[in-house]
Amino acid sequence: MKLHDLLPNLGSKKDRKRVGRGISAGQGKTAGRGTKGQGARAGSGGKLYRQGGNLPFFRRLPFKRGQGFTPPNQVTYNEVNLDQLDIAFSPNADVTPESLAAARLLRDLHDPIVILGRGEIKTPLKLHVHRISRSAKAKIEAAGGSVEIIG
C-alpha cells in the first residue's frame, strides 16, 4: 500500500450542497430558504433574545430570571478533618482556633471551625472548636481526647 492508495471510508466525506445555482441543481431560486420573511433575507439571523413571540431563550433559563437570593445569615465554616489534626499536633495538645491558625489549617480566621470525621486519629487531643461531627467526636474520644464546644 502506498500513500496515493489511501482513501477515506466510503460515505464518510460528502460534498457540500451548493445552493442558489439554478433550478437544475435542486436548490435554485429561493435556495432552500422559503419565500419572504426574516429567514429568507441576507444578514444576521436576528438576535437570540428576539424569538418572534416565543418566550426568549434567556428568559426561559431559571438562573437568568433575577429571582431568588443569597441568604444573608449564611454561615461558612473552616472545615478541618481528623487526618489533618493527626499530622499537625502532638499528643495532649490543646487545639484552639489560634493553634489551628498557627498550623495553617484555617481558610479564613473570622469563620467558625468545624471538625469533620475523615481519616483516623491516634493521638489524644483537647479540642476547643465551634462545631464537630458525630463521627469525629466518637473517634477523638476513642483515641483518649476530649471535645469542648465554644460559643
N, CA, C and O atoms as a GROMACS GRO file, in nm:
protein
  604
    1MET      N    1   0.085  -0.119   0.000
    1MET     CA    2   0.000   0.000   0.000
    1MET      C    3   0.088   0.124   0.000
    1MET      O    4   0.184   0.133   0.077
    2LYS      N    5   0.056   0.217  -0.085
    2LYS     CA    6   0.130   0.342  -0.097
    2LYS      C    7   0.041   0.458  -0.051
    2LYS      O    8  -0.080   0.442  -0.032
    3LEU      N    9   0.102   0.573  -0.032
    3LEU     CA   10   0.027   0.690   0.015
    3LEU      C   11  -0.086   0.728  -0.080
    3LEU      O   12  -0.192   0.773  -0.037
    4HIS      N   13  -0.062   0.712  -0.210
    4HIS     CA   14  -0.165   0.751  -0.305
    4HIS      C   15  -0.282   0.651  -0.308
    4HIS      O   16  -0.385   0.679  -0.369
    5ASP      N   17  -0.267   0.536  -0.242
    5ASP     CA   18  -0.377   0.439  -0.235
    5ASP      C   19  -0.473   0.468  -0.121
    5ASP      O   20  -0.584   0.415  -0.119
    6LEU      N   21  -0.432   0.554  -0.024
    6LEU     CA   22  -0.516   0.582   0.093
    6LEU      C   23  -0.638   0.664   0.054
    6LEU      O   24  -0.627   0.765  -0.016
    7LEU      N   25  -0.754   0.620   0.099
    7LEU     CA   26  -0.879   0.690   0.073
    7LEU      C   27  -0.964   0.690   0.200
    7LEU      O   28  -0.956   0.594   0.277
    8PRO      N   29  -1.044   0.794   0.222
    8PRO     CA   30  -1.137   0.788   0.335
    8PRO      C   31  -1.244   0.681   0.310
    8PRO      O   32  -1.266   0.642   0.195
    9ASN      N   33  -1.310   0.635   0.415
    9ASN     CA   34  -1.416   0.535   0.401
    9ASN      C   35  -1.527   0.588   0.312
    9ASN      O   36  -1.554   0.709   0.309
   10LEU      N   37  -1.590   0.499   0.240
   10LEU     CA   38  -1.699   0.538   0.151
   10LEU      C   39  -1.814   0.597   0.232
   10LEU      O   40  -1.858   0.537   0.330
   11GLY      N   41  -1.861   0.713   0.193
   11GLY     CA   42  -1.973   0.777   0.261
   11GLY      C   43  -1.932   0.865   0.378
   11GLY      O   44  -2.017   0.934   0.434
   12SER      N   45  -1.804   0.864   0.417
   12SER     CA   46  -1.763   0.946   0.531
   12SER      C   47  -1.741   1.091   0.491
   12SER      O   48  -1.752   1.181   0.574
   13LYS      N   49  -1.709   1.115   0.365
   13LYS     CA   50  -1.690   1.250   0.314
   13LYS      C   51  -1.803   1.281   0.216
   13LYS      O   52  -1.836   1.200   0.130
   14LYS      N   53  -1.860   1.401   0.229
   14LYS     CA   54  -1.973   1.437   0.146
   14LYS      C   55  -1.950   1.577   0.093
   14LYS      O   56  -1.907   1.665   0.168
   15ASP      N   57  -1.977   1.601  -0.036
   15ASP     CA   58  -1.963   1.734  -0.092
   15ASP      C   59  -2.068   1.826  -0.033
   15ASP      O   60  -2.181   1.784  -0.006
   16ARG      N   61  -2.032   1.954  -0.012
   16ARG     CA   62  -2.128   2.047   0.044
   16ARG      C   63  -2.232   2.081  -0.061
   16ARG      O   64  -2.204   2.075  -0.181
   17LYS      N   65  -2.351   2.116  -0.017
   17LYS     CA   66  -2.461   2.148  -0.108
   17LYS      C   67  -2.442   2.291  -0.158
   17LYS      O   68  -2.436   2.384  -0.079
   18ARG      N   69  -2.434   2.308  -0.289
   18ARG     CA   70  -2.417   2.440  -0.348
   18ARG      C   71  -2.556   2.493  -0.383
   18ARG      O   72  -2.616   2.453  -0.482
   19VAL      N   73  -2.605   2.584  -0.298
   19VAL     CA   74  -2.741   2.633  -0.316
   19VAL      C   75  -2.742   2.760  -0.400
   19VAL      O   76  -2.643   2.832  -0.409
   20GLY      N   77  -2.857   2.785  -0.464
   20GLY     CA   78  -2.873   2.907  -0.542
   20GLY      C   79  -2.794   2.907  -0.671
   20GLY      O   80  -2.744   3.012  -0.712
   21ARG      N   81  -2.782   2.792  -0.736
   21ARG     CA   82  -2.705   2.782  -0.861
   21ARG      C   83  -2.793   2.732  -0.976
   21ARG      O   84  -2.745   2.658  -1.062
   22GLY      N   85  -2.920   2.772  -0.977
   22GLY     CA   86  -3.008   2.733  -1.088
   22GLY      C   87  -3.103   2.621  -1.050
   22GLY      O   88  -3.078   2.546  -0.956
   23ILE      N   89  -3.212   2.610  -1.126
   23ILE     CA   90  -3.317   2.516  -1.089
   23ILE      C   91  -3.278   2.371  -1.111
   23ILE      O   92  -3.331   2.283  -1.044
   24SER      N   93  -3.187   2.344  -1.202
   24SER     CA   94  -3.149   2.204  -1.226
   24SER      C   95  -3.067   2.147  -1.112
   24SER      O   96  -3.057   2.025  -1.098
   25ALA      N   97  -3.008   2.233  -1.029
   25ALA     CA   98  -2.927   2.186  -0.916
   25ALA      C   99  -3.014   2.135  -0.801
   25ALA      O  100  -2.964   2.069  -0.710
   26GLY      N  101  -3.144   2.165  -0.805
   26GLY     CA  102  -3.233   2.116  -0.699
   26GLY      C  103  -3.250   2.213  -0.584
   26GLY      O  104  -3.343   2.199  -0.505
   27GLN      N  105  -3.161   2.313  -0.574
   27GLN     CA  106  -3.171   2.413  -0.466
   27GLN      C  107  -3.159   2.551  -0.527
   27GLN      O  108  -3.086   2.636  -0.476
   28GLY      N  109  -3.230   2.575  -0.636
   28GLY     CA  110  -3.222   2.704  -0.703
   28GLY      C  111  -3.327   2.800  -0.649
   28GLY      O  112  -3.389   2.774  -0.546
   29LYS      N  113  -3.346   2.910  -0.719
   29LYS     CA  114  -3.443   3.014  -0.686
   29LYS      C  115  -3.431   3.061  -0.542
   29LYS      O  116  -3.350   3.149  -0.514
   30THR      N  117  -3.507   3.006  -0.451
   30THR     CA  118  -3.503   3.055  -0.312
   30THR      C  119  -3.394   2.988  -0.230
   30THR      O  120  -3.372   3.026  -0.115
   31ALA      N  121  -3.325   2.890  -0.287
   31ALA     CA  122  -3.209   2.825  -0.223
   31ALA      C  123  -3.243   2.762  -0.088
   31ALA      O  124  -3.162   2.768   0.005
   32GLY      N  125  -3.361   2.703  -0.078
   32GLY     CA  126  -3.397   2.632   0.046
   32GLY      C  127  -3.438   2.721   0.160
   32GLY      O  128  -3.454   2.673   0.272
   33ARG      N  129  -3.455   2.853   0.133
   33ARG     CA  130  -3.488   2.946   0.242
   33ARG      C  131  -3.637   2.976   0.248
   33ARG      O  132  -3.680   3.052   0.334
   34GLY      N  133  -3.716   2.920   0.159
   34GLY     CA  134  -3.858   2.952   0.156
   34GLY      C  135  -3.879   3.087   0.090
   34GLY      O  136  -3.787   3.142   0.030
   35THR      N  137  -4.001   3.139   0.102
   35THR     CA  138  -4.028   3.269   0.041
   35THR      C  139  -4.055   3.373   0.147
   35THR      O  140  -4.135   3.350   0.238
   36LYS      N  141  -3.990   3.485   0.136
   36LYS     CA  142  -4.006   3.602   0.222
   36LYS      C  143  -3.981   3.572   0.371
   36LYS      O  144  -3.959   3.457   0.410
   37GLY      N  145  -3.985   3.674   0.449
   37GLY     CA  146  -3.966   3.659   0.593
   37GLY      C  147  -3.821   3.675   0.633
   37GLY      O  148  -3.731   3.684   0.550
   38GLN      N  149  -3.801   3.678   0.765
   38GLN     CA  150  -3.667   3.705   0.820
   38GLN      C  151  -3.566   3.598   0.777
   38GLN      O  152  -3.450   3.630   0.751
   39GLY      N  153  -3.609   3.473   0.770
   39GLY     CA  154  -3.517   3.365   0.735
   39GLY      C  155  -3.475   3.369   0.590
   39GLY      O  156  -3.373   3.310   0.555
   40ALA      N  157  -3.551   3.436   0.505
   40ALA     CA  158  -3.519   3.442   0.363
   40ALA      C  159  -3.421   3.555   0.332
   40ALA      O  160  -3.359   3.554   0.225
   41ARG      N  161  -3.407   3.650   0.422
   41ARG     CA  162  -3.323   3.768   0.397
   41ARG      C  163  -3.176   3.740   0.425
   41ARG      O  164  -3.141   3.649   0.500
   42ALA      N  165  -3.093   3.820   0.363
   42ALA     CA  166  -2.949   3.812   0.390
   42ALA      C  167  -2.920   3.884   0.522
   42ALA      O  168  -3.004   3.958   0.573
   43GLY      N  169  -2.803   3.861   0.576
   43GLY     CA  170  -2.765   3.927   0.700
   43GLY      C  171  -2.782   3.834   0.818
   43GLY      O  172  -2.792   3.712   0.801
   44SER      N  173  -2.785   3.890   0.937
   44SER     CA  174  -2.788   3.808   1.058
   44SER      C  175  -2.923   3.740   1.073
   44SER      O  176  -3.021   3.780   1.012
   45GLY      N  177  -2.925   3.637   1.153
   45GLY     CA  178  -3.049   3.563   1.177
   45GLY      C  179  -3.130   3.626   1.288
   45GLY      O  180  -3.218   3.560   1.344
   46GLY      N  181  -3.103   3.750   1.321
   46GLY     CA  182  -3.174   3.816   1.431
   46GLY      C  183  -3.104   3.790   1.564
   46GLY      O  184  -3.014   3.707   1.573
   47LYS      N  185  -3.145   3.862   1.665
   47LYS     CA  186  -3.085   3.847   1.797
   47LYS      C  187  -3.140   3.721   1.865
   47LYS      O  188  -3.251   3.677   1.837
   48LEU      N  189  -3.060   3.664   1.954
   48LEU     CA  190  -3.102   3.545   2.026
   48LEU      C  191  -3.218   3.578   2.119
   48LEU      O  192  -3.301   3.491   2.148
   49TYR      N  193  -3.225   3.703   2.166
   49TYR     CA  194  -3.331   3.741   2.259
   49TYR      C  195  -3.466   3.750   2.187
   49TYR      O  196  -3.570   3.723   2.247
   50ARG      N  197  -3.465   3.789   2.058
   50ARG     CA  198  -3.590   3.808   1.986
   50ARG      C  199  -3.631   3.678   1.918
   50ARG      O  200  -3.560   3.630   1.830
   51GLN      N  201  -3.744   3.621   1.958
   51GLN     CA  202  -3.784   3.493   1.903
   51GLN      C  203  -3.927   3.497   1.851
   51GLN      O  204  -3.998   3.396   1.855
   52GLY      N  205  -3.970   3.611   1.804
   52GLY     CA  206  -4.096   3.623   1.735
   52GLY      C  207  -4.217   3.575   1.813
   52GLY      O  208  -4.297   3.498   1.761
   53GLY      N  209  -4.232   3.619   1.936
   53GLY     CA  210  -4.350   3.584   2.013
   53GLY      C  211  -4.324   3.474   2.115
   53GLY      O  212  -4.395   3.465   2.215
   54ASN      N  213  -4.224   3.391   2.090
   54ASN     CA  214  -4.190   3.290   2.190
   54ASN      C  215  -4.125   3.356   2.311
   54ASN      O  216  -4.075   3.468   2.301
   55LEU      N  217  -4.125   3.285   2.423
   55LEU     CA  218  -4.052   3.334   2.540
   55LEU      C  219  -3.903   3.327   2.506
   55LEU      O  220  -3.853   3.220   2.473
   56PRO      N  221  -3.831   3.439   2.513
   56PRO     CA  222  -3.692   3.440   2.470
   56PRO      C  223  -3.606   3.339   2.547
   56PRO      O  224  -3.634   3.304   2.662
   57PHE      N  225  -3.503   3.294   2.479
   57PHE     CA  226  -3.416   3.189   2.532
   57PHE      C  227  -3.363   3.224   2.672
   57PHE      O  228  -3.365   3.140   2.762
   58PHE      N  229  -3.316   3.347   2.689
   58PHE     CA  230  -3.255   3.384   2.817
   58PHE      C  231  -3.358   3.393   2.929
   58PHE      O  232  -3.325   3.376   3.046
   59ARG      N  233  -3.483   3.422   2.893
   59ARG     CA  234  -3.587   3.426   2.997
   59ARG      C  235  -3.638   3.287   3.031
   59ARG      O  236  -3.700   3.267   3.135
   60ARG      N  237  -3.610   3.190   2.943
   60ARG     CA  238  -3.650   3.054   2.972
   60ARG      C  239  -3.557   2.988   3.074
   60ARG      O  240  -3.595   2.893   3.142
   61LEU      N  241  -3.435   3.039   3.085
   61LEU     CA  242  -3.338   2.980   3.177
   61LEU      C  243  -3.363   3.029   3.319
   61LEU      O  244  -3.380   3.150   3.340
   62PRO      N  245  -3.365   2.939   3.417
   62PRO     CA  246  -3.402   2.981   3.552
   62PRO      C  247  -3.302   3.075   3.619
   62PRO      O  248  -3.342   3.161   3.698
   63PHE      N  249  -3.172   3.060   3.589
   63PHE     CA  250  -3.072   3.140   3.659
   63PHE      C  251  -3.063   3.282   3.607
   63PHE      O  252  -2.996   3.366   3.667
   64LYS      N  253  -3.130   3.312   3.495
   64LYS     CA  254  -3.123   3.446   3.440
   64LYS      C  255  -3.245   3.531   3.479
   64LYS      O  256  -3.257   3.645   3.435
   65ARG      N  257  -3.333   3.476   3.560
   65ARG     CA  258  -3.459   3.545   3.583
   65ARG      C  259  -3.448   3.653   3.690
   65ARG      O  260  -3.533   3.741   3.699
   66GLY      N  261  -3.344   3.647   3.769
   66GLY     CA  262  -3.325   3.750   3.870
   66GLY      C  263  -3.402   3.725   3.998
   66GLY      O  264  -3.408   3.812   4.085
   67GLN      N  265  -3.461   3.606   4.010
   67GLN     CA  266  -3.534   3.576   4.133
   67GLN      C  267  -3.443   3.496   4.225
   67GLN      O  268  -3.338   3.446   4.183
   68GLY      N  269  -3.483   3.483   4.348
   68GLY     CA  270  -3.402   3.413   4.445
   68GLY      C  271  -3.300   3.507   4.506
   68GLY      O  272  -3.281   3.619   4.457
   69PHE      N  273  -3.236   3.463   4.612
   69PHE     CA  274  -3.140   3.550   4.679
   69PHE      C  275  -3.038   3.464   4.753
   69PHE      O  276  -3.059   3.344   4.774
   70THR      N  277  -2.928   3.526   4.791
   70THR     CA  278  -2.828   3.462   4.875
   70THR      C  279  -2.867   3.488   5.019
   70THR      O  280  -2.881   3.603   5.059
   71PRO      N  281  -2.884   3.382   5.100
   71PRO     CA  282  -2.925   3.404   5.239
   71PRO      C  283  -2.826   3.494   5.313
   71PRO      O  284  -2.706   3.465   5.313
   72PRO      N  285  -2.872   3.601   5.376
   72PRO     CA  286  -2.778   3.694   5.441
   72PRO      C  287  -2.713   3.637   5.567
   72PRO      O  288  -2.603   3.679   5.603
   73ASN      N  289  -2.778   3.542   5.634
   73ASN     CA  290  -2.723   3.489   5.760
   73ASN      C  291  -2.652   3.356   5.740
   73ASN      O  292  -2.637   3.279   5.836
   74GLN      N  293  -2.609   3.328   5.620
   74GLN     CA  294  -2.542   3.202   5.589
   74GLN      C  295  -2.407   3.196   5.661
   74GLN      O  296  -2.334   3.295   5.666
   75VAL      N  297  -2.376   3.079   5.718
   75VAL     CA  298  -2.250   3.062   5.791
   75VAL      C  299  -2.156   2.976   5.708
   75VAL      O  300  -2.194   2.867   5.665
   76THR      N  301  -2.035   3.023   5.685
   76THR     CA  302  -1.932   2.946   5.617
   76THR      C  303  -1.833   2.899   5.722
   76THR      O  304  -1.780   2.980   5.798
   77TYR      N  305  -1.809   2.769   5.726
   77TYR     CA  306  -1.720   2.712   5.827
   77TYR      C  307  -1.582   2.685   5.770
   77TYR      O  308  -1.566   2.659   5.651
   78ASN      N  309  -1.481   2.691   5.857
   78ASN     CA  310  -1.349   2.638   5.826
   78ASN      C  311  -1.355   2.489   5.853
   78ASN      O  312  -1.373   2.448   5.968
   79GLU      N  313  -1.342   2.407   5.750
   79GLU     CA  314  -1.352   2.262   5.767
   79GLU      C  315  -1.213   2.204   5.792
   79GLU      O  316  -1.121   2.225   5.713
   80VAL      N  317  -1.200   2.130   5.902
   80VAL     CA  318  -1.074   2.064   5.934
   80VAL      C  319  -1.105   1.917   5.959
   80VAL      O  320  -1.198   1.885   6.033
   81ASN      N  321  -1.028   1.828   5.896
   81ASN     CA  322  -1.050   1.685   5.911
   81ASN      C  323  -0.953   1.624   6.011
   81ASN      O  324  -0.849   1.682   6.042
   82LEU      N  325  -0.990   1.505   6.061
   82LEU     CA  326  -0.909   1.440   6.165
   82LEU      C  327  -0.769   1.405   6.115
   82LEU      O  328  -0.672   1.416   6.191
   83ASP      N  329  -0.756   1.363   5.989
   83ASP     CA  330  -0.623   1.328   5.940
   83ASP      C  331  -0.530   1.450   5.938
   83ASP      O  332  -0.409   1.434   5.950
   84GLN      N  333  -0.586   1.570   5.921
   84GLN     CA  334  -0.504   1.692   5.927
   84GLN      C  335  -0.458   1.719   6.070
   84GLN      O  336  -0.344   1.760   6.093
   85LEU      N  337  -0.547   1.695   6.167
   85LEU     CA  338  -0.512   1.716   6.308
   85LEU      C  339  -0.404   1.619   6.353
   85LEU      O  340  -0.314   1.655   6.429
   86ASP      N  341  -0.414   1.494   6.305
   86ASP     CA  342  -0.319   1.390   6.345
   86ASP      C  343  -0.178   1.426   6.304
   86ASP      O  344  -0.082   1.397   6.375
   87ILE      N  345  -0.165   1.491   6.188
   87ILE     CA  346  -0.032   1.529   6.137
   87ILE      C  347   0.020   1.655   6.207
   87ILE      O  348   0.138   1.664   6.238
   88ALA      N  349  -0.069   1.752   6.232
   88ALA     CA  350  -0.026   1.885   6.275
   88ALA      C  351   0.002   1.898   6.425
   88ALA      O  352   0.077   1.987   6.465
   89PHE      N  353  -0.058   1.810   6.508
   89PHE     CA  354  -0.048   1.832   6.653
   89PHE      C  355   0.014   1.711   6.723
   89PHE      O  356  -0.003   1.597   6.681
   90SER      N  357   0.089   1.742   6.833
   90SER     CA  358   0.149   1.636   6.914
   90SER      C  359   0.048   1.588   7.018
   90SER      O  360  -0.053   1.656   7.040
   91PRO      N  361   0.071   1.473   7.081
   91PRO     CA  362  -0.026   1.420   7.178
   91PRO      C  363  -0.054   1.518   7.294
   91PRO      O  364   0.035   1.590   7.339
   92ASN      N  365  -0.177   1.517   7.339
   92ASN     CA  366  -0.227   1.600   7.451
   92ASN      C  367  -0.216   1.750   7.424
   92ASN      O  368  -0.210   1.829   7.518
   93ALA      N  369  -0.211   1.790   7.300
   93ALA     CA  370  -0.204   1.933   7.267
   93ALA      C  371  -0.343   1.995   7.275
   93ALA      O  372  -0.444   1.928   7.251
   94ASP      N  373  -0.346   2.124   7.310
   94ASP     CA  374  -0.472   2.200   7.308
   94ASP      C  375  -0.494   2.252   7.166
   94ASP      O  376  -0.412   2.326   7.112
   95VAL      N  377  -0.607   2.211   7.106
   95VAL     CA  378  -0.639   2.255   6.971
   95VAL      C  379  -0.743   2.366   6.981
   95VAL      O  380  -0.861   2.339   7.008
   96THR      N  381  -0.700   2.491   6.961
   96THR     CA  382  -0.787   2.608   6.967
   96THR      C  383  -0.787   2.676   6.831
   96THR      O  384  -0.706   2.640   6.745
   97PRO      N  385  -0.875   2.772   6.809
   97PRO     CA  386  -0.870   2.845   6.682
   97PRO      C  387  -0.734   2.909   6.655
   97PRO      O  388  -0.688   2.915   6.540
   98GLU      N  389  -0.668   2.958   6.761
   98GLU     CA  390  -0.536   3.020   6.744
   98GLU      C  391  -0.430   2.918   6.702
   98GLU      O  392  -0.348   2.945   6.614
   99SER      N  393  -0.434   2.798   6.765
   99SER     CA  394  -0.334   2.696   6.730
   99SER      C  395  -0.360   2.640   6.590
   99SER      O  396  -0.265   2.606   6.519
  100LEU      N  397  -0.487   2.631   6.550
  100LEU     CA  398  -0.520   2.586   6.415
  100LEU      C  399  -0.472   2.688   6.312
  100LEU      O  400  -0.425   2.651   6.204
  101ALA      N  401  -0.485   2.818   6.345
  101ALA     CA  402  -0.438   2.923   6.255
  101ALA      C  403  -0.286   2.919   6.244
  101ALA      O  404  -0.230   2.939   6.136
  102ALA      N  405  -0.218   2.891   6.357
  102ALA     CA  406  -0.072   2.882   6.356
  102ALA      C  407  -0.025   2.762   6.273
  102ALA      O  408   0.080   2.767   6.211
  103ALA      N  409  -0.105   2.655   6.273
  103ALA     CA  410  -0.073   2.536   6.194
  103ALA      C  411  -0.115   2.551   6.048
  103ALA      O  412  -0.096   2.460   5.967
  104ARG      N  413  -0.174   2.667   6.014
  104ARG     CA  414  -0.218   2.700   5.876
  104ARG      C  415  -0.324   2.603   5.824
  104ARG      O  416  -0.320   2.562   5.708
  105LEU      N  417  -0.418   2.567   5.912
  105LEU     CA  418  -0.526   2.477   5.873
  105LEU      C  419  -0.657   2.551   5.846
  105LEU      O  420  -0.756   2.490   5.807
  106LEU      N  421  -0.657   2.684   5.868
  106LEU     CA  422  -0.780   2.762   5.850
  106LEU      C  423  -0.775   2.840   5.720
  106LEU      O  424  -0.670   2.891   5.680
  107ARG      N  425  -0.890   2.850   5.656
  107ARG     CA  426  -0.900   2.926   5.531
  107ARG      C  427  -0.924   3.074   5.562
  107ARG      O  428  -0.861   3.162   5.503
  108ASP      N  429  -1.017   3.101   5.656
  108ASP     CA  430  -1.049   3.239   5.694
  108ASP      C  431  -1.058   3.246   5.845
  108ASP      O  432  -1.138   3.174   5.906
  109LEU      N  433  -0.977   3.330   5.907
  109LEU     CA  434  -0.968   3.335   6.053
  109LEU      C  435  -1.098   3.379   6.119
  109LEU      O  436  -1.121   3.349   6.236
  110HIS      N  437  -1.184   3.452   6.044
  110HIS     CA  438  -1.306   3.505   6.104
  110HIS      C  439  -1.420   3.402   6.106
  110HIS      O  440  -1.517   3.420   6.178
  111ASP      N  441  -1.408   3.296   6.026
  111ASP     CA  442  -1.514   3.196   6.019
  111ASP      C  443  -1.502   3.095   6.133
  111ASP      O  444  -1.391   3.065   6.178
  112PRO      N  445  -1.616   3.041   6.180
  112PRO     CA  446  -1.609   2.938   6.284
  112PRO      C  447  -1.550   2.808   6.230
  112PRO      O  448  -1.539   2.789   6.109
  113ILE      N  449  -1.511   2.719   6.321
  113ILE     CA  450  -1.439   2.597   6.284
  113ILE      C  451  -1.528   2.475   6.307
  113ILE      O  452  -1.594   2.464   6.410
  114VAL      N  453  -1.529   2.384   6.210
  114VAL     CA  454  -1.599   2.256   6.224
  114VAL      C  455  -1.497   2.145   6.202
  114VAL      O  456  -1.416   2.151   6.109
  115ILE      N  457  -1.502   2.043   6.287
  115ILE     CA  458  -1.414   1.927   6.273
  115ILE      C  459  -1.495   1.816   6.208
  115ILE      O  460  -1.603   1.781   6.256
  116LEU      N  461  -1.442   1.760   6.099
  116LEU     CA  462  -1.510   1.653   6.026
  116LEU      C  463  -1.434   1.522   6.042
  116LEU      O  464  -1.315   1.522   6.073
  117GLY      N  465  -1.503   1.411   6.022
  117GLY     CA  466  -1.450   1.279   6.059
  117GLY      C  467  -1.371   1.204   5.955
  117GLY      O  468  -1.359   1.082   5.966
  118ARG      N  469  -1.314   1.270   5.851
  118ARG     CA  470  -1.235   1.198   5.751
  118ARG      C  471  -1.102   1.154   5.811
  118ARG      O  472  -1.035   1.234   5.876
  119GLY      N  473  -1.064   1.030   5.791
  119GLY     CA  474  -0.936   0.979   5.839
  119GLY      C  475  -0.945   0.925   5.980
  119GLY      O  476  -1.050   0.924   6.043
  120GLU      N  477  -0.831   0.879   6.027
  120GLU     CA  478  -0.822   0.823   6.162
  120GLU      C  479  -0.733   0.914   6.247
  120GLU      O  480  -0.650   0.989   6.196
  121ILE      N  481  -0.753   0.906   6.378
  121ILE     CA  482  -0.669   0.984   6.470
  121ILE      C  483  -0.621   0.891   6.581
  121ILE      O  484  -0.700   0.816   6.639
  122LYS      N  485  -0.491   0.896   6.609
  122LYS     CA  486  -0.431   0.808   6.711
  122LYS      C  487  -0.383   0.886   6.833
  122LYS      O  488  -0.366   0.828   6.940
  123THR      N  489  -0.361   1.017   6.816
  123THR     CA  490  -0.310   1.098   6.926
  123THR      C  491  -0.426   1.159   7.004
  123THR      O  492  -0.520   1.211   6.943
  124PRO      N  493  -0.422   1.155   7.138
  124PRO     CA  494  -0.528   1.220   7.217
  124PRO      C  495  -0.510   1.372   7.214
  124PRO      O  496  -0.400   1.423   7.240
  125LEU      N  497  -0.616   1.445   7.181
  125LEU     CA  498  -0.610   1.591   7.171
  125LEU      C  499  -0.724   1.653   7.251
  125LEU      O  500  -0.829   1.591   7.269
  126LYS      N  501  -0.702   1.777   7.300
  126LYS     CA  502  -0.807   1.854   7.367
  126LYS      C  503  -0.855   1.960   7.269
  126LYS      O  504  -0.786   2.058   7.243
  127LEU      N  505  -0.976   1.940   7.214
  127LEU     CA  506  -1.027   2.029   7.113
  127LEU      C  507  -1.119   2.134   7.171
  127LEU      O  508  -1.204   2.103   7.254
  128HIS      N  509  -1.104   2.260   7.127
  128HIS     CA  510  -1.194   2.371   7.160
  128HIS      C  511  -1.238   2.432   7.026
  128HIS      O  512  -1.169   2.518   6.971
  129VAL      N  513  -1.352   2.386   6.976
  129VAL     CA  514  -1.398   2.427   6.843
  129VAL      C  515  -1.545   2.467   6.848
  129VAL      O  516  -1.613   2.445   6.948
  130HIS      N  517  -1.595   2.525   6.738
  130HIS     CA  518  -1.733   2.573   6.732
  130HIS      C  519  -1.832   2.462   6.702
  130HIS      O  520  -1.947   2.466   6.747
  131ARG      N  521  -1.788   2.361   6.624
  131ARG     CA  522  -1.878   2.254   6.585
  131ARG      C  523  -1.797   2.129   6.554
  131ARG      O  524  -1.680   2.139   6.516
  132ILE      N  525  -1.859   2.012   6.571
  132ILE     CA  526  -1.789   1.887   6.541
  132ILE      C  527  -1.891   1.783   6.495
  132ILE      O  528  -2.003   1.778   6.546
  133SER      N  529  -1.852   1.702   6.399
  133SER     CA  530  -1.945   1.598   6.352
  133SER      C  531  -1.947   1.483   6.452
  133SER      O  532  -1.855   1.467   6.532
  134ARG      N  533  -2.054   1.403   6.447
  134ARG     CA  534  -2.072   1.293   6.541
  134ARG      C  535  -1.960   1.189   6.528
  134ARG      O  536  -1.907   1.141   6.629
  135SER      N  537  -1.924   1.156   6.404
  135SER     CA  538  -1.820   1.054   6.383
  135SER      C  539  -1.683   1.104   6.430
  135SER      O  540  -1.604   1.027   6.485
  136ALA      N  541  -1.656   1.232   6.410
  136ALA     CA  542  -1.528   1.289   6.454
  136ALA      C  543  -1.518   1.288   6.606
  136ALA      O  544  -1.413   1.256   6.661
  137LYS      N  545  -1.628   1.322   6.672
  137LYS     CA  546  -1.629   1.324   6.819
  137LYS      C  547  -1.605   1.183   6.874
  137LYS      O  548  -1.530   1.165   6.969
  138ALA      N  549  -1.669   1.083   6.813
  138ALA     CA  550  -1.652   0.945   6.857
  138ALA      C  551  -1.507   0.899   6.840
  138ALA      O  552  -1.453   0.832   6.928
  139LYS      N  553  -1.443   0.935   6.727
  139LYS     CA  554  -1.305   0.894   6.702
  139LYS      C  555  -1.208   0.962   6.797
  139LYS      O  556  -1.112   0.900   6.843
  140ILE      N  557  -1.232   1.090   6.828
  140ILE     CA  558  -1.143   1.164   6.919
  140ILE      C  559  -1.153   1.108   7.060
  140ILE      O  560  -1.051   1.089   7.127
  141GLU      N  561  -1.275   1.081   7.105
  141GLU     CA  562  -1.294   1.026   7.240
  141GLU      C  563  -1.240   0.884   7.248
  141GLU      O  564  -1.192   0.844   7.354
  142ALA      N  565  -1.247   0.806   7.140
  142ALA     CA  566  -1.190   0.671   7.138
  142ALA      C  567  -1.037   0.676   7.146
  142ALA      O  568  -0.975   0.583   7.199
  143ALA      N  569  -0.976   0.783   7.094
  143ALA     CA  570  -0.829   0.798   7.099
  143ALA      C  571  -0.783   0.854   7.233
  143ALA      O  572  -0.663   0.866   7.257
  144GLY      N  573  -0.879   0.890   7.322
  144GLY     CA  574  -0.843   0.941   7.454
  144GLY      C  575  -0.846   1.092   7.463
  144GLY      O  576  -0.798   1.148   7.562
  145GLY      N  577  -0.900   1.159   7.364
  145GLY     CA  578  -0.906   1.304   7.364
  145GLY      C  579  -1.039   1.354   7.419
  145GLY      O  580  -1.125   1.276   7.458
  146SER      N  581  -1.054   1.487   7.421
  146SER     CA  582  -1.178   1.548   7.469
  146SER      C  583  -1.219   1.661   7.375
  146SER      O  584  -1.136   1.716   7.303
  147VAL      N  585  -1.349   1.694   7.377
  147VAL     CA  586  -1.404   1.797   7.289
  147VAL      C  587  -1.481   1.897   7.373
  147VAL      O  588  -1.563   1.859   7.456
  148GLU      N  589  -1.453   2.027   7.350
  148GLU     CA  590  -1.530   2.133   7.415
  148GLU      C  591  -1.581   2.225   7.305
  148GLU      O  592  -1.505   2.272   7.221
  149ILE      N  593  -1.713   2.249   7.306
  149ILE     CA  594  -1.775   2.337   7.207
  149ILE      C  595  -1.770   2.480   7.259
  149ILE      O  596  -1.816   2.509   7.370
  150ILE      N  597  -1.713   2.569   7.177
  150ILE     CA  598  -1.707   2.710   7.219
  150ILE      C  599  -1.816   2.787   7.148
  150ILE      O  600  -1.856   2.751   7.037
  151GLY      N  601  -1.866   2.893   7.210
  151GLY     CA  602  -1.981   2.966   7.158
  151GLY      C  603  -1.948   3.058   7.046
  151GLY      O  604  -2.037   3.126   6.993
   0.00000   0.00000   0.00000
